[in-house]
Structures are given as structure tokens and as C-alpha cells.
Amino acid sequence: TEIPEVKFRGLHRLAMVGTPCQIISIRKMQLLSMLPSDVIKYTIGLFCIENFSFEREDWLPIEEEYKVSLDDVVKVNIKSAMVLTTSDGRRIEVPLEKLTGLIRPGCLACTDFSNRYADISMGGLGSPDGYTTVLIRNQLGKRIYFDALHRGYIRERNYIDRPVENQRTLRAIAEFSHNKERRGYLTRLTRKRDSKEA
């Protein structure tokens, strides 16, 4: 369903899951009272390093180097590397540095990794397999999280007994956030300079 159609379908309380650029777009629409952003009551943000092209020709070098076909990939997870899981159960880790040619140009100017404008943010960075790192951003996010926990939709891994692991996760999020912010600002400055010279 496209967003303009939601009101016509009788939907008035939606949750939106999105990348930082999608969540910030909704927040701007809400600030300007643009329809139909009023029906989005909850925002769940995904950690986002960047979005990648999945066009076959762009992936040929990766397919050749890692001996994998995109057709065989059944799961993609991005933590400190892109982890590809194939239909036969192989796990292939591709360092993020190998993916720079696949990054969508708009992502290079983005400065938000941890989705700071969402009610609740989540992603795989710092989490063991089967778990997701969750950052509660505001009171609404807190309510969403604890309601889901109370109803048994999610289970919580106790980090109180793991202070070193907890600090490592927070440091990783801070480092990824800093690196993306820095890259975004440098990209914007370069593009601005290049447009003046053109």
C-alpha cells in the first residue's frame, strides 16, 4: 500500500519501520502537518550504514571473489560486515570496504546511522545471532518496547550481568554513528564545492 492510499482504506494508526532517511521524511511531514503523516503513530527505525545496489552487473566482482551467486542468497545481514547466507547454509562475510562501489549515491551524504528520530531504533550491530540491539528514543518508544516485552512478543537478553559486552555494543554504535556522520558531512562539503566550481 502506498502512503497516500492509507486513509482511503480506513487505516488511522500505523507503525512505520524505516531507514533514517525514511523516518526523517515522515518527521518533517508531521512537523508540517502534511497528509497522510498524521496516521503514522509509531516509528521503528533501523540502523543503517547505507543502502546498496543489488543490480546483477554491480555485484559481479563480489560474486566472483566470494564464489557466490546472488540467486543463492536467502538472507542478508549487515553488522560490522555484510553477512550473506546462502540456500545451502553457507555464511559469507564481505567486509564493508569491498562494497563501496555498491553504495547508493544519496547514502554517502547521510549522517544518521542509528535512526535518532525514530521512537525506537534497532539493528544487528553488537548483538549475537538471534538478537537485535534496541535503543529506546522517547517515552513512546519505551511504551512500545515494554508492552511488547510484557505481552511476550519479544524476549530480553540481560545486559546488566554483561557490562563489558554492553559497553562494547554502545561503543560500536557510537563509532559507526561518528564515522557515518563524518563521511556525510565531507560528502556534502565536496558536492557543494564541486557545484560551485561547475
VOLO-421907 format. One record per atom (N, C-alpha, C): x, y, z; residue in three letters. Coordinates in nm, 3 decimals, m for minus. Example, Ala and Ser with C-alpha at 12.3 -4.5 7.8 and 13.67 -1.06 7.14 Angstrom:
<sites>
1.319,m0.569,0.780,Ala
1.230,m0.450,0.780,Ala
1.320,m0.330,0.780,Ala
1.285,m0.225,0.708,Ser
1.367,m0.106,0.714,Ser
1.290,0.003,0.787,Ser
</sites>
This chain:
<sites>
0.084,m0.119,0.000,Thr
0.000,0.000,0.000,Thr
0.088,0.124,0.000,Thr
0.058,0.218,m0.085,Glu
0.132,0.343,m0.085,Glu
0.073,0.435,0.019,Glu
0.156,0.522,0.077,Ile
0.112,0.608,0.187,Ile
m0.011,0.691,0.152,Ile
m0.023,0.753,0.034,Pro
m0.142,0.834,0.007,Pro
m0.273,0.755,0.013,Pro
m0.266,0.623,m0.006,Glu
m0.387,0.542,m0.009,Glu
m0.435,0.498,0.129,Glu
m0.353,0.514,0.233,Val
m0.387,0.451,0.360,Val
m0.516,0.503,0.421,Val
m0.542,0.633,0.411,Lys
m0.665,0.688,0.470,Lys
m0.789,0.636,0.400,Lys
m0.776,0.613,0.272,Phe
m0.891,0.565,0.197,Phe
m0.923,0.420,0.231,Phe
m0.832,0.352,0.293,Arg
m0.853,0.213,0.334,Arg
m0.897,0.204,0.480,Arg
m0.921,0.316,0.544,Gly
m0.968,0.316,0.683,Gly
m0.858,0.293,0.785,Gly
m0.734,0.315,0.747,Leu
m0.622,0.297,0.839,Leu
m0.590,0.431,0.904,Leu
m0.590,0.434,1.038,His
m0.569,0.561,1.108,His
m0.460,0.555,1.213,His
m0.406,0.438,1.241,Arg
m0.299,0.424,1.340,Arg
m0.198,0.323,1.287,Arg
m0.094,0.374,1.223,Leu
0.005,0.287,1.162,Leu
0.140,0.298,1.233,Leu
0.212,0.188,1.230,Ala
0.353,0.189,1.270,Ala
0.434,0.184,1.142,Ala
0.541,0.258,1.139,Met
0.627,0.258,1.020,Met
0.765,0.211,1.060,Met
0.818,0.116,0.984,Val
0.955,0.070,1.001,Val
1.034,0.127,0.885,Val
1.146,0.193,0.915,Gly
1.220,0.253,0.806,Gly
1.364,0.285,0.839,Gly
1.437,0.320,0.734,Thr
1.574,0.367,0.747,Thr
1.572,0.512,0.796,Thr
1.687,0.565,0.836,Pro
1.687,0.704,0.885,Pro
1.629,0.805,0.786,Pro
1.659,0.791,0.656,Cys
1.607,0.889,0.559,Cys
1.455,0.879,0.548,Cys
1.400,0.759,0.564,Gln
1.254,0.743,0.558,Gln
1.188,0.799,0.684,Gln
1.246,0.772,0.799,Ile
1.189,0.822,0.925,Ile
1.197,0.975,0.931,Ile
1.309,1.032,0.891,Ile
1.320,1.179,0.896,Ile
1.222,1.244,0.799,Ile
1.194,1.179,0.686,Ser
1.094,1.233,0.593,Ser
0.957,1.237,0.658,Ser
0.921,1.132,0.729,Ile
0.793,1.129,0.799,Ile
0.790,1.236,0.908,Ile
0.899,1.251,0.983,Arg
0.904,1.352,1.090,Arg
0.886,1.493,1.031,Arg
0.948,1.520,0.917,Lys
0.931,1.651,0.854,Lys
0.787,1.671,0.809,Lys
0.729,1.567,0.752,Met
0.588,1.576,0.711,Met
0.498,1.601,0.832,Met
0.528,1.536,0.944,Gln
0.448,1.557,1.066,Gln
0.463,1.699,1.118,Gln
0.583,1.753,1.113,Leu
0.605,1.892,1.158,Leu
0.527,1.992,1.073,Leu
0.514,1.960,0.946,Leu
0.443,2.049,0.853,Leu
0.294,2.013,0.839,Leu
0.249,1.915,0.919,Ser
0.109,1.868,0.914,Ser
0.069,1.823,0.774,Ser
0.161,1.756,0.706,Met
0.132,1.706,0.571,Met
0.062,1.571,0.580,Met
m0.041,1.557,0.503,Leu
m0.114,1.431,0.498,Leu
m0.039,1.334,0.407,Leu
m0.043,1.210,0.436,Pro
m0.113,1.139,0.541,Pro
m0.024,1.104,0.660,Pro
0.078,1.186,0.692,Ser
0.169,1.152,0.801,Ser
0.099,1.145,0.936,Ser
m0.021,1.202,0.945,Asp
m0.094,1.200,1.072,Asp
m0.137,1.059,1.113,Asp
m0.142,0.965,1.019,Val
m0.184,0.829,1.055,Val
m0.067,0.746,1.107,Val
0.055,0.796,1.094,Ile
0.171,0.723,1.144,Ile
0.192,0.762,1.290,Ile
0.162,0.668,1.378,Lys
0.165,0.694,1.522,Lys
0.294,0.644,1.587,Lys
0.360,0.546,1.525,Tyr
0.480,0.485,1.582,Tyr
0.586,0.472,1.473,Tyr
0.710,0.506,1.507,Thr
0.818,0.489,1.411,Thr
0.924,0.397,1.471,Thr
0.958,0.296,1.395,Ile
1.059,0.199,1.435,Ile
1.172,0.212,1.334,Ile
1.285,0.259,1.382,Gly
1.396,0.288,1.292,Gly
1.499,0.176,1.288,Gly
1.550,0.151,1.170,Leu
1.656,0.051,1.151,Leu
1.791,0.120,1.149,Leu
1.890,0.058,1.212,Phe
2.027,0.107,1.196,Phe
2.059,0.097,1.047,Phe
2.133,0.194,0.996,Cys
2.159,0.193,0.852,Cys
2.298,0.247,0.823,Cys
2.381,0.159,0.774,Ile
2.514,0.201,0.730,Ile
2.499,0.271,0.596,Ile
2.432,0.204,0.505,Glu
2.395,0.259,0.375,Glu
2.309,0.158,0.303,Glu
2.251,0.200,0.193,Asn
2.171,0.111,0.111,Asn
2.256,0.075,m0.012,Asn
2.245,m0.048,m0.055,Phe
2.329,m0.097,m0.163,Phe
2.248,m0.129,m0.287,Phe
2.311,m0.114,m0.400,Ser
2.253,m0.159,m0.525,Ser
2.260,m0.311,m0.529,Ser
2.155,m0.374,m0.575,Phe
2.156,m0.519,m0.593,Phe
2.139,m0.555,m0.740,Phe
2.183,m0.464,m0.827,Glu
2.183,m0.492,m0.970,Glu
2.290,m0.597,m1.001,Glu
2.256,m0.691,m1.084,Arg
2.345,m0.803,m1.115,Arg
2.485,m0.756,m1.158,Arg
2.492,m0.661,m1.250,Glu
2.623,m0.621,m1.302,Glu
2.709,m0.555,m1.194,Glu
2.647,m0.486,m1.097,Asp
2.723,m0.424,m0.989,Asp
2.785,m0.528,m0.896,Asp
2.718,m0.643,m0.885,Trp
2.760,m0.748,m0.792,Trp
2.857,m0.849,m0.851,Trp
2.882,m0.844,m0.981,Leu
2.970,m0.943,m1.044,Leu
3.106,m0.958,m0.975,Leu
3.174,m0.848,m0.940,Pro
3.304,m0.865,m0.872,Pro
3.293,m0.938,m0.738,Pro
3.187,m0.909,m0.663,Ile
3.165,m0.975,m0.532,Ile
3.135,m1.123,m0.555,Ile
3.048,m1.150,m0.652,Glu
3.014,m1.290,m0.682,Glu
3.137,m1.371,m0.721,Glu
3.222,m1.309,m0.802,Glu
3.343,m1.379,m0.846,Glu
3.441,m1.401,m0.732,Glu
3.467,m1.296,m0.655,Glu
3.566,m1.307,m0.547,Glu
3.522,m1.404,m0.438,Glu
3.393,m1.402,m0.403,Tyr
3.345,m1.484,m0.292,Tyr
3.277,m1.614,m0.338,Tyr
3.280,m1.640,m0.468,Lys
3.223,m1.763,m0.524,Lys
3.080,m1.785,m0.477,Lys
2.997,m1.683,m0.497,Val
2.857,m1.689,m0.457,Val
2.773,m1.622,m0.565,Val
2.654,m1.672,m0.585,Ser
2.560,m1.610,m0.677,Ser
2.451,m1.541,m0.596,Ser
2.414,m1.422,m0.636,Leu
2.304,m1.352,m0.568,Leu
2.176,m1.436,m0.567,Leu
2.158,m1.517,m0.668,Asp
2.039,m1.602,m0.677,Asp
2.033,m1.703,m0.563,Asp
2.150,m1.738,m0.505,Asp
2.155,m1.836,m0.397,Asp
2.146,m1.772,m0.258,Asp
2.149,m1.638,m0.251,Val
2.146,m1.570,m0.121,Val
2.002,m1.563,m0.072,Val
1.981,m1.614,0.051,Val
1.846,m1.614,0.110,Val
1.835,m1.515,0.225,Val
1.948,m1.465,0.275,Lys
1.944,m1.370,0.386,Lys
2.065,m1.279,0.378,Lys
2.042,m1.151,0.404,Val
2.150,m1.052,0.410,Val
2.141,m0.984,0.546,Val
2.252,m0.982,0.617,Asn
2.256,m0.914,0.747,Asn
2.380,m0.826,0.748,Asn
2.363,m0.703,0.793,Ile
2.476,m0.611,0.797,Ile
2.504,m0.578,0.941,Ile
2.623,m0.615,0.984,Lys
2.671,m0.579,1.117,Lys
2.800,m0.500,1.093,Lys
2.914,m0.556,1.132,Ser
3.040,m0.489,1.100,Ser
3.090,m0.533,0.963,Ser
3.018,m0.626,0.901,Ala
3.041,m0.672,0.763,Ala
2.905,m0.710,0.707,Ala
2.898,m0.729,0.575,Met
2.774,m0.781,0.517,Met
2.784,m0.933,0.522,Met
2.687,m0.994,0.590,Val
2.686,m1.140,0.603,Val
2.578,m1.195,0.510,Val
2.622,m1.275,0.413,Leu
2.532,m1.337,0.317,Leu
2.513,m1.483,0.358,Leu
2.388,m1.526,0.368,Thr
2.358,m1.666,0.396,Thr
2.295,m1.724,0.270,Thr
2.350,m1.836,0.225,Thr
2.303,m1.897,0.101,Thr
2.202,m2.008,0.130,Thr
2.134,m2.051,0.026,Ser
2.031,m2.154,0.040,Ser
2.088,m2.287,0.091,Ser
2.218,m2.310,0.070,Asp
2.279,m2.433,0.122,Asp
2.342,m2.413,0.261,Asp
2.315,m2.297,0.323,Gly
2.358,m2.273,0.461,Gly
2.495,m2.208,0.478,Gly
2.564,m2.178,0.368,Arg
2.694,m2.110,0.381,Arg
2.674,m1.968,0.432,Arg
2.769,m1.923,0.516,Arg
2.774,m1.784,0.564,Arg
2.898,m1.720,0.506,Arg
2.877,m1.613,0.431,Ile
2.988,m1.545,0.367,Ile
2.993,m1.402,0.419,Ile
3.108,m1.364,0.478,Glu
3.124,m1.229,0.530,Glu
3.202,m1.145,0.429,Glu
3.137,m1.037,0.386,Val
3.200,m0.945,0.291,Val
3.230,m0.816,0.367,Val
3.359,m0.780,0.381,Pro
3.393,m0.655,0.451,Pro
3.325,m0.536,0.384,Pro
3.281,m0.441,0.465,Leu
3.210,m0.324,0.413,Leu
3.296,m0.246,0.313,Leu
3.426,m0.249,0.332,Glu
3.516,m0.176,0.240,Glu
3.506,m0.230,0.097,Glu
3.469,m0.356,0.083,Lys
3.457,m0.417,m0.050,Lys
3.329,m0.374,m0.121,Lys
3.239,m0.307,m0.048,Leu
3.107,m0.273,m0.102,Leu
3.093,m0.127,m0.141,Leu
3.200,m0.050,m0.134,Thr
3.187,0.095,m0.159,Thr
3.132,0.127,m0.298,Thr
3.163,0.046,m0.397,Gly
3.110,0.069,m0.532,Gly
2.963,0.040,m0.546,Gly
2.903,m0.023,m0.445,Leu
2.761,m0.059,m0.449,Leu
2.672,0.038,m0.372,Leu
2.735,0.134,m0.302,Ile
2.658,0.227,m0.219,Ile
2.581,0.324,m0.307,Ile
2.454,0.343,m0.274,Arg
2.372,0.440,m0.348,Arg
2.425,0.581,m0.318,Arg
2.435,0.667,m0.419,Pro
2.497,0.799,m0.401,Pro
2.435,0.883,m0.289,Pro
2.304,0.880,m0.273,Gly
2.240,0.960,m0.168,Gly
2.283,0.917,m0.029,Gly
2.318,0.792,m0.013,Cys
2.359,0.740,0.119,Cys
2.492,0.798,0.164,Cys
2.575,0.836,0.070,Leu
2.706,0.891,0.106,Leu
2.694,1.026,0.177,Leu
2.584,1.097,0.157,Ala
2.563,1.227,0.221,Ala
2.484,1.216,0.351,Ala
2.437,1.096,0.384,Cys
2.357,1.076,0.505,Cys
2.446,1.079,0.628,Cys
2.397,1.136,0.736,Thr
2.474,1.148,0.860,Thr
2.413,1.069,0.976,Thr
2.310,0.991,0.951,Asp
2.241,0.922,1.061,Asp
2.252,0.770,1.048,Asp
2.327,0.707,1.138,Phe
2.339,0.562,1.140,Phe
2.231,0.499,1.229,Phe
2.211,0.556,1.348,Ser
2.129,0.489,1.450,Ser
1.983,0.531,1.451,Ser
1.941,0.608,1.352,Asn
1.799,0.644,1.337,Asn
1.748,0.721,1.458,Asn
1.812,0.835,1.484,Arg
1.786,0.912,1.606,Arg
1.647,0.976,1.614,Arg
1.574,0.985,1.503,Tyr
1.442,1.049,1.507,Tyr
1.327,0.949,1.521,Tyr
1.359,0.821,1.530,Ala
1.255,0.718,1.548,Ala
1.214,0.711,1.695,Ala
1.101,0.649,1.722,Asp
1.059,0.626,1.861,Asp
1.147,0.519,1.925,Asp
1.184,0.423,1.844,Ile
1.270,0.313,1.890,Ile
1.357,0.274,1.771,Ile
1.485,0.250,1.796,Ser
1.579,0.214,1.689,Ser
1.635,0.076,1.715,Ser
1.663,0.004,1.606,Met
1.717,m0.131,1.625,Met
1.802,m0.174,1.507,Met
1.890,m0.269,1.537,Gly
1.975,m0.325,1.434,Gly
2.062,m0.436,1.491,Gly
2.135,m0.501,1.404,Gly
2.214,m0.616,1.444,Gly
2.348,m0.583,1.505,Gly
2.397,m0.460,1.490,Leu
2.529,m0.425,1.538,Leu
2.539,m0.449,1.689,Leu
2.639,m0.526,1.728,Gly
2.663,m0.552,1.870,Gly
2.582,m0.665,1.928,Gly
2.494,m0.725,1.850,Ser
2.409,m0.832,1.901,Ser
2.457,m0.968,1.852,Ser
2.445,m1.068,1.939,Pro
2.474,m1.204,1.891,Pro
2.362,m1.249,1.798,Pro
2.387,m1.355,1.722,Asp
2.285,m1.408,1.631,Asp
2.157,m1.438,1.708,Asp
2.046,m1.404,1.647,Gly
1.916,m1.428,1.710,Gly
1.867,m1.313,1.796,Gly
1.949,m1.211,1.812,Tyr
1.910,m1.095,1.893,Tyr
1.927,m0.967,1.812,Tyr
1.863,m0.861,1.859,Thr
1.869,m0.731,1.796,Thr
1.900,m0.626,1.902,Thr
1.991,m0.536,1.873,Thr
2.020,m0.425,1.963,Thr
1.907,m0.323,1.950,Thr
1.855,m0.278,2.063,Val
1.742,m0.185,2.064,Val
1.780,m0.059,2.142,Val
1.754,0.058,2.082,Leu
1.771,0.186,2.150,Leu
1.634,0.251,2.164,Leu
1.595,0.279,2.287,Ile
1.467,0.346,2.312,Ile
1.493,0.496,2.305,Ile
1.419,0.565,2.218,Arg
1.447,0.706,2.190,Arg
1.360,0.804,2.267,Arg
1.241,0.763,2.306,Asn
1.149,0.854,2.373,Asn
1.047,0.773,2.454,Asn
0.953,0.841,2.519,Gln
0.855,0.773,2.603,Gln
0.767,0.677,2.523,Gln
0.732,0.717,2.402,Leu
0.650,0.630,2.318,Leu
0.728,0.502,2.283,Leu
0.855,0.517,2.252,Gly
0.940,0.401,2.225,Gly
0.952,0.311,2.346,Gly
0.960,0.372,2.463,Lys
0.966,0.294,2.587,Lys
0.838,0.214,2.607,Lys
0.726,0.277,2.578,Arg
0.597,0.208,2.591,Arg
0.587,0.092,2.491,Arg
0.628,0.116,2.367,Ile
0.626,0.010,2.265,Ile
0.709,m0.109,2.312,Ile
0.831,m0.081,2.358,Tyr
0.923,m0.187,2.396,Tyr
0.869,m0.268,2.513,Tyr
0.831,m0.200,2.620,Phe
0.789,m0.272,2.740,Phe
0.653,m0.340,2.722,Phe
0.569,m0.285,2.638,Asp
0.442,m0.352,2.608,Asp
0.468,m0.483,2.532,Asp
0.558,m0.478,2.433,Ala
0.593,m0.599,2.357,Ala
0.659,m0.703,2.447,Ala
0.744,m0.656,2.538,Leu
0.811,m0.746,2.633,Leu
0.708,m0.811,2.726,Leu
0.620,m0.730,2.780,His
0.518,m0.778,2.873,His
0.424,m0.880,2.807,His
0.391,m0.858,2.681,Arg
0.300,m0.949,2.610,Arg
0.370,m1.073,2.555,Arg
0.502,m1.079,2.569,Gly
0.575,m1.196,2.525,Gly
0.610,m1.198,2.377,Gly
0.594,m1.085,2.307,Tyr
0.629,m1.078,2.165,Tyr
0.780,m1.078,2.145,Tyr
0.851,m1.026,2.244,Ile
0.997,m1.024,2.239,Ile
1.050,m1.077,2.372,Ile
1.176,m1.117,2.371,Arg
1.241,m1.151,2.497,Arg
1.369,m1.069,2.507,Arg
1.406,m1.041,2.627,Glu
1.517,m0.951,2.651,Glu
1.638,m1.031,2.698,Glu
1.751,m0.996,2.646,Arg
1.877,m1.055,2.691,Arg
1.929,m0.965,2.801,Arg
1.964,m1.020,2.912,Asn
2.007,m0.941,3.028,Asn
2.149,m0.887,3.008,Asn
2.158,m0.757,2.992,Tyr
2.290,m0.695,2.977,Tyr
2.346,m0.644,3.108,Tyr
2.265,m0.643,3.212,Ile
2.314,m0.595,3.342,Ile
2.429,m0.683,3.391,Ile
2.419,m0.812,3.364,Asp
2.524,m0.905,3.405,Asp
2.640,m0.909,3.306,Asp
2.632,m0.830,3.199,Arg
2.736,m0.829,3.096,Arg
2.783,m0.685,3.069,Arg
2.839,m0.618,3.168,Pro
2.875,m0.476,3.148,Pro
2.978,m0.455,3.037,Pro
3.073,m0.547,3.022,Val
3.175,m0.531,2.917,Val
3.111,m0.542,2.780,Val
3.023,m0.641,2.761,Glu
2.953,m0.658,2.633,Glu
2.863,m0.538,2.603,Glu
2.797,m0.488,2.705,Asn
2.711,m0.372,2.692,Asn
2.791,m0.250,2.646,Asn
2.903,m0.225,2.710,Gln
2.988,m0.111,2.672,Gln
3.045,m0.128,2.531,Gln
3.079,m0.250,2.494,Arg
3.131,m0.276,2.360,Arg
3.025,m0.244,2.254,Arg
2.901,m0.283,2.281,Thr
2.791,m0.255,2.188,Thr
2.769,m0.105,2.174,Thr
2.765,m0.034,2.286,Leu
2.745,0.111,2.282,Leu
2.860,0.181,2.210,Leu
2.983,0.134,2.233,Arg
3.099,0.192,2.163,Arg
3.090,0.168,2.012,Arg
3.047,0.049,1.973,Ala
3.034,0.018,1.830,Ala
2.930,0.108,1.765,Ala
2.817,0.128,1.831,Ile
2.712,0.216,1.778,Ile
2.765,0.359,1.768,Ile
2.835,0.405,1.872,Ala
2.891,0.541,1.870,Ala
2.994,0.556,1.758,Ala
3.077,0.453,1.737,Glu
3.179,0.459,1.633,Glu
3.117,0.460,1.493,Glu
3.020,0.371,1.469,Phe
2.953,0.370,1.339,Phe
2.880,0.502,1.316,Phe
2.817,0.557,1.419,Ser
2.746,0.685,1.407,Ser
2.843,0.797,1.373,Ser
2.954,0.801,1.443,His
3.054,0.905,1.418,His
3.110,0.895,1.276,His
3.145,0.774,1.234,Asn
3.201,0.756,1.100,Asn
3.103,0.794,0.990,Asn
2.976,0.758,1.009,Lys
2.876,0.792,0.906,Lys
2.851,0.943,0.905,Lys
2.847,1.004,1.022,Glu
2.826,1.149,1.030,Glu
2.941,1.223,0.962,Glu
3.063,1.181,0.990,Arg
3.180,1.244,0.931,Arg
3.179,1.229,0.778,Arg
3.155,1.107,0.731,Arg
3.151,1.083,0.587,Arg
3.042,1.167,0.521,Arg
2.925,1.175,0.584,Gly
2.814,1.252,0.529,Gly
2.848,1.399,0.516,Gly
2.908,1.456,0.621,Tyr
2.944,1.598,0.614,Tyr
3.052,1.623,0.509,Tyr
3.151,1.534,0.501,Leu
3.256,1.550,0.400,Leu
3.198,1.539,0.259,Leu
3.107,1.446,0.238,Thr
3.043,1.431,0.107,Thr
2.965,1.557,0.071,Thr
2.891,1.610,0.167,Arg
2.813,1.733,0.141,Arg
2.904,1.850,0.107,Arg
3.014,1.864,0.182,Leu
3.109,1.973,0.153,Leu
3.169,1.959,0.014,Leu
3.208,1.836,m0.022,Thr
3.267,1.811,m0.153,Thr
3.168,1.841,m0.264,Thr
3.045,1.797,m0.247,Arg
2.943,1.821,m0.350,Arg
2.913,1.970,m0.364,Arg
2.910,2.038,m0.251,Lys
2.883,2.183,m0.255,Lys
2.997,2.255,m0.326,Lys
3.122,2.218,m0.294,Arg
3.238,2.278,m0.360,Arg
3.237,2.249,m0.509,Arg
3.209,2.123,m0.545,Asp
3.208,2.083,m0.686,Asp
3.099,2.156,m0.765,Asp
2.984,2.181,m0.701,Ser
2.877,2.250,m0.772,Ser
2.910,2.396,m0.794,Ser
2.989,2.457,m0.703,Lys
3.030,2.597,m0.722,Lys
3.133,2.608,m0.834,Lys
3.217,2.505,m0.845,Glu
3.323,2.508,m0.948,Glu
3.266,2.478,m1.088,Glu
3.153,2.412,m1.093,Ala
3.095,2.374,m1.223,Ala
3.034,2.490,m1.297,Ala
</sites>
